[in-house]
Structures are given as structure tokens and as C-alpha cells.
Amino acid sequence: MGKTIMYVLVSLVICLTYFTLVDHFLMDSQGLDYWYLFRK
């Protein structure tokens, strides 16, 4: 059971990191910023 939880946590971290990197490149290339929605 513990291994399953760890696997899910690691997958979540990887997904969040990947999403943040993609968002960063989009923001640089097109002026889009996903986090701008939360700053307002």
C-alpha cells in the first residue's frame, strides 16, 4: 500500500513540474501565463 501512495505522489510532482515548465515556455513565447488567472 505504501508503495502505491509513493508512486502517486511522485507522479503528481512530475506532472506539476512538467505543467509549470510548459506554462513557462508558453508564457515566454506567446505572452500567456496560466498563473495570471490566480493573481487577479
C-alpha positions in Angstrom: 0.0 0.0 0.0 2.8 2.4 0.9 4.5 1.9 -2.5 1.3 2.8 -4.3 1.0 6.1 -2.3 4.6 7.0 -3.1 4.1 6.2 -6.8 1.0 8.5 -6.9 2.9 11.3 -5.1 5.9 11.1 -7.4 3.6 11.1 -10.4 1.8 14.2 -9.1 5.1 16.0 -8.6 6.3 15.1 -12.1 3.0 16.3 -13.6 3.1 19.6 -11.7 6.7 20.2 -12.7 6.0 19.4 -16.3 2.9 21.6 -16.3 4.9 24.5 -14.8 7.7 24.2 -17.4 5.2 24.1 -20.3 3.4 27.1 -18.8 6.8 28.9 -18.5 7.6 28.3 -22.2 4.2 29.3 -23.4 4.4 32.5 -21.3 7.8 33.3 -22.9 6.8 32.5 -26.5 3.2 33.8 -26.6 2.8 36.0 -23.6 0.4 33.5 -22.0 0.5 33.0 -18.2 -1.7 30.4 -16.6 -1.0 31.7 -13.1 -2.1 35.2 -14.1 -5.7 33.9 -13.6 -4.9 33.4 -9.9 -3.1 36.7 -9.3 -6.1 38.9 -10.2 
